[in-house]
Amino acid sequence: MDRRNHTFFSHRQCEFFPCHPGADAAHFNCLFCFCPLYMLGDACGGRVSYTKDGLKDCSACDRPHLPGAYDWVLVRLKETNDSVNREKHGRD
């Protein structure tokens, strides 16, 4: 488990804890309660599906809640930022 205090916390008193079925409550990270990668659709890197109404369903994805998720999310955000900048400015 990541011991940097700003990268991990569990809110065990939350009425939804843990919010994903079958999650390991002992190592469940609540830092990204709302996943910052949600806007990437199925390119987020997690296990997602879509409802019949076209809404993204992340209930089967515990990736942002696993130990080490902080670094993984930051890498994905940087990759996304770099990709947007290349597209916007035509740079490789």
Long-range contacts (C-beta under 8 A, 24 or more apart in sequence): 1-27, 1-67, 2-67, 2-68, 2-70, 2-71, 4-70, 6-70, 7-31, 7-70, 7-71, 8-67, 8-70, 18-65, 20-59, 20-60, 20-61, 20-62, 20-65, 21-59, 21-60, 22-62, 23-62, 23-65, 27-66, 27-67, 28-62, 28-65, 29-64, 29-65, 29-66, 29-67, 29-69, 29-70, 30-65, 31-64, 31-69, 31-70, 32-64, 32-65, 32-69, 32-73, 35-61, 35-64, 35-73, 36-64, 36-73, 36-77, 37-64, 37-73, 37-76, 37-77, 37-80, 40-76, 40-80, 44-76, 45-72, 45-76
